[in-house]
Amino acid sequence: MPRPMALLLATTIALVVATAISAADATLPLLVEDDFEHGADRWAPTDAKAWKITATDGGKVYDQFKDGDYRGPHRSPYNISLLKDVVVGDFVLTVKVKSTDPVGGAHRDVCLFFGYQDPANFYYVHLGERPDPNSSQIMIVDDAPRKMITKNESPGIPWDEKWHTVKIVRRAGDGTIEVYFDDMKKPRLVANDKTFTFGQVGLGSFDNTGQWDDFKLQGVKVEKK
C-alpha cells in the first residue's frame, strides 16, 4: 500500500498533468460556432433528404429526422453530415445532442465523425446504448469495415428523451482521443491512434435519428493540399 506522502505526491502530479492538458485544450482557437438558428449551410449531409432544420421550444436545431439512403464503400454509419471547408488536426469539439429514436433498441445511437479523409477513411464515435464491439465505441474505418479502437471498457450510453452534451478531445501528436458525455471531467471513452492526424468533423448516426444544437469547434486548422 502506498505511503500517505507518496499517494499525495502521485495525486498532485496527476492533477497538475490533467490541469495542463485542460489548459492546452482551452487555448485552441475557436474555428466554428453554430446554433443552427440561421440554417445549416455550413453542413454537407450524405443524404440531404434525411436532415432538416426544426424549430423547438428552445430554438432551432439540426435534425437528422430519418435514416438516410447513403451507404459507404465499407460497413460504417449511414448518416453523416460533415462540416464544410474546415479541416483540423488537434481539436476540441462540443455539441448538444438528443436521441430521437426511443425504439432504437440496444444499438440506439448517435455518432460523431472526425479525421474524415474520404468515405473509406475516417474515425467515428458510436454512442450506443449497450456496449459491444460495434456499439458505444471509438471506431476506425481504414479502407475496411469499421473496427473498434477503444482502450477502456465502455459503460454504454443511458439514452432518454433529454438533451446531453458531448465533447471530443483530439491530440494528434500523441494519438489521444477522449470522448466525454455530460461529465466533462472524466472521459467515457478513450483511444490512442495516429492513423489520421487531420480531417473533417461531422455529426450523424449509424441507422437511428437525433437532433443537434450548440456546436462548437476549437482547433488547429489544416490546409489540405
C-alpha positions as CSV (number, residue, x, y, z in Angstrom):
1,M,0.0,0.0,0.0
2,P,1.4,3.5,-0.9
3,R,2.5,5.7,2.0
4,P,0.3,8.7,2.5
5,M,3.0,11.2,1.3
6,A,3.7,9.1,-1.8
7,L,0.0,8.9,-2.5
8,L,-0.4,12.6,-2.1
9,L,2.5,13.3,-4.4
10,A,1.1,11.0,-7.1
11,T,-2.3,12.6,-6.8
12,T,-0.8,16.1,-7.1
13,I,1.3,15.1,-10.2
14,A,-1.8,13.6,-11.8
15,L,-3.8,16.8,-11.1
16,V,-1.1,19.1,-12.5
17,V,-0.8,17.0,-15.7
18,A,-4.6,17.0,-16.1
19,T,-4.8,20.7,-15.5
20,A,-2.0,21.4,-18.0
21,I,-3.8,19.3,-20.6
22,S,-7.1,21.1,-20.0
23,A,-5.4,24.4,-20.2
24,A,-3.8,23.5,-23.5
25,D,-7.2,22.4,-24.9
26,A,-8.8,25.7,-23.7
27,T,-6.3,27.8,-25.6
28,L,-7.1,26.2,-29.0
29,P,-8.6,28.9,-31.3
30,L,-12.3,28.9,-31.9
31,L,-12.9,27.9,-35.5
32,V,-16.7,27.5,-35.7
33,E,-19.8,28.0,-33.6
34,D,-23.2,27.1,-34.9
35,D,-26.6,27.2,-33.1
36,F,-28.5,26.4,-36.4
37,E,-30.7,29.5,-35.9
38,H,-29.8,30.6,-39.5
39,G,-30.0,27.2,-41.2
40,A,-27.4,24.5,-42.0
41,D,-25.5,26.0,-44.9
42,R,-22.2,25.0,-43.3
43,W,-23.0,21.3,-43.4
44,A,-22.9,18.7,-46.1
45,P,-25.1,15.6,-45.4
46,T,-24.6,12.3,-47.2
47,D,-28.4,12.3,-47.8
48,A,-29.9,15.8,-47.6
49,K,-33.4,14.3,-47.6
50,A,-32.8,12.9,-44.1
51,W,-31.8,16.3,-42.5
52,K,-33.7,19.5,-41.8
53,I,-33.8,22.5,-39.5
54,T,-36.5,22.0,-36.9
55,A,-38.0,24.7,-34.6
56,T,-38.3,23.7,-31.0
57,D,-39.3,25.5,-27.7
58,G,-35.5,26.0,-27.2
59,G,-34.8,27.4,-30.7
60,K,-33.9,25.8,-34.0
61,V,-31.9,22.5,-34.1
62,Y,-30.2,20.4,-36.8
63,D,-32.5,17.4,-37.1
64,Q,-31.5,14.1,-38.7
65,F,-35.1,13.0,-38.6
66,K,-34.9,9.8,-40.6
67,D,-32.5,7.1,-41.7
68,G,-30.9,8.2,-44.9
69,D,-30.2,6.1,-48.1
70,Y,-26.5,6.6,-48.1
71,R,-24.2,3.6,-47.9
72,G,-20.4,3.9,-47.8
73,P,-17.9,1.6,-49.5
74,H,-17.4,-0.3,-46.2
75,R,-19.6,-1.2,-43.3
76,S,-19.9,2.1,-41.4
77,P,-22.6,4.7,-40.4
78,Y,-25.3,5.6,-42.9
79,N,-26.0,9.1,-41.7
80,I,-23.2,11.7,-41.9
81,S,-23.3,15.4,-42.1
82,L,-19.8,16.9,-42.5
83,L,-18.8,20.5,-41.5
84,K,-17.8,22.1,-44.8
85,D,-14.4,23.6,-45.6
86,V,-12.8,23.0,-42.2
87,V,-10.0,20.5,-41.8
88,V,-8.5,20.2,-38.3
89,G,-5.6,18.4,-36.6
90,D,-5.8,18.9,-32.8
91,F,-9.3,19.9,-31.7
92,V,-11.9,20.1,-29.0
93,L,-15.5,19.6,-30.3
94,T,-18.5,20.2,-28.1
95,V,-22.1,19.8,-29.1
96,K,-25.6,19.2,-27.6
97,V,-27.5,16.1,-28.8
98,K,-30.8,14.4,-28.2
99,S,-31.5,10.9,-29.4
100,T,-35.0,10.8,-31.0
101,D,-35.3,7.1,-31.6
102,P,-36.7,5.6,-28.4
103,V,-37.4,2.2,-30.0
104,G,-33.9,2.0,-31.4
105,G,-33.0,-1.0,-29.3
106,A,-29.6,-1.9,-27.8
107,H,-27.8,-0.1,-30.6
108,R,-29.8,3.2,-30.3
109,D,-27.1,5.7,-31.1
110,V,-25.8,8.9,-32.4
111,C,-22.4,9.2,-34.0
112,L,-19.7,11.9,-34.3
113,F,-17.1,11.9,-37.0
114,F,-13.5,13.2,-37.2
115,G,-10.3,12.7,-39.0
116,Y,-12.5,12.3,-42.1
117,Q,-10.4,11.9,-45.3
118,D,-13.0,10.3,-47.6
119,P,-15.9,7.8,-47.4
120,A,-13.5,4.9,-46.8
121,N,-11.1,6.6,-44.3
122,F,-12.2,8.2,-41.0
123,Y,-12.8,7.9,-37.3
124,Y,-16.2,7.9,-35.6
125,V,-17.6,7.7,-32.1
126,H,-20.6,5.4,-31.8
127,L,-22.6,6.5,-28.7
128,G,-24.7,3.4,-28.4
129,E,-26.9,2.3,-25.5
130,R,-25.5,-1.2,-25.0
131,P,-21.7,-1.7,-25.5
132,D,-20.4,-4.4,-27.7
133,P,-17.5,-4.4,-30.3
134,N,-19.6,-2.3,-32.7
135,S,-21.6,-0.2,-30.2
136,S,-20.6,2.5,-27.8
137,Q,-17.0,2.5,-29.0
138,I,-14.5,4.7,-30.8
139,M,-14.2,3.2,-34.3
140,I,-11.9,3.5,-37.3
141,V,-12.8,2.9,-41.0
142,D,-9.5,2.4,-42.8
143,D,-10.2,1.0,-46.3
144,A,-12.1,-1.8,-44.5
145,P,-15.2,-2.3,-42.4
146,R,-15.3,-0.3,-39.1
147,K,-13.1,-1.6,-36.3
148,M,-13.1,-0.8,-32.6
149,I,-10.1,1.0,-31.2
150,T,-11.4,1.9,-27.7
151,K,-8.9,1.2,-25.0
152,N,-11.2,1.4,-21.9
153,E,-14.3,-0.7,-21.2
154,S,-17.3,1.2,-22.5
155,P,-20.1,1.7,-20.0
156,G,-22.7,2.4,-22.7
157,I,-24.9,5.5,-23.1
158,P,-28.0,5.9,-20.9
159,W,-30.2,7.5,-23.6
160,D,-33.5,9.2,-22.6
161,E,-35.6,11.9,-24.2
162,K,-33.4,14.8,-22.9
163,W,-30.5,16.8,-24.3
164,H,-27.0,15.8,-23.5
165,T,-23.6,17.4,-24.0
166,V,-20.8,15.5,-25.8
167,K,-17.2,16.6,-26.1
168,I,-14.3,15.1,-28.1
169,V,-10.7,15.9,-27.4
170,R,-8.2,15.0,-30.1
171,R,-4.4,15.4,-29.8
172,A,-2.9,14.1,-33.0
173,G,0.7,14.3,-31.8
174,D,0.4,11.5,-29.2
175,G,-2.8,9.9,-30.8
176,T,-5.1,10.8,-27.9
177,I,-8.8,10.5,-28.4
178,E,-11.1,11.3,-25.5
179,V,-14.9,11.3,-25.5
180,Y,-17.0,12.9,-22.8
181,F,-20.7,12.5,-22.2
182,D,-22.3,15.1,-19.8
183,D,-19.4,14.7,-17.3
184,M,-16.8,16.9,-18.7
185,K,-14.1,15.9,-16.2
186,K,-13.9,12.1,-16.8
187,P,-13.8,10.7,-20.4
188,R,-16.3,8.0,-21.1
189,L,-14.3,6.5,-24.0
190,V,-10.6,6.7,-24.6
191,A,-8.5,5.6,-27.6
192,N,-5.0,6.2,-28.9
193,D,-4.4,6.1,-32.7
194,K,-2.3,8.1,-35.2
195,T,-3.7,6.8,-38.5
196,F,-5.4,10.0,-39.4
197,T,-3.8,13.1,-37.9
198,F,-6.2,15.6,-39.5
199,G,-9.6,15.6,-41.3
200,Q,-13.1,17.0,-41.3
201,V,-15.6,16.6,-38.5
202,G,-19.2,15.7,-38.6
203,L,-22.5,14.6,-36.9
204,G,-25.0,11.8,-37.5
205,S,-25.9,8.3,-36.6
206,F,-25.5,4.7,-37.8
207,D,-29.1,4.0,-38.6
208,N,-31.1,5.9,-35.9
209,T,-32.1,9.6,-35.6
210,G,-31.1,12.6,-33.5
211,Q,-31.1,16.3,-33.1
212,W,-28.1,18.6,-32.7
213,D,-27.5,22.1,-31.3
214,D,-24.9,24.5,-30.0
215,F,-22.0,23.1,-32.0
216,K,-18.5,24.5,-31.1
217,L,-15.2,23.6,-32.7
218,Q,-11.8,24.8,-31.4
219,G,-8.7,23.5,-33.1
220,V,-5.7,23.8,-35.3
221,K,-6.8,24.4,-38.9
222,V,-5.0,22.3,-41.6
223,E,-4.8,23.3,-45.2
224,K,-5.4,20.2,-47.4
225,K,-3.0,20.1,-50.4
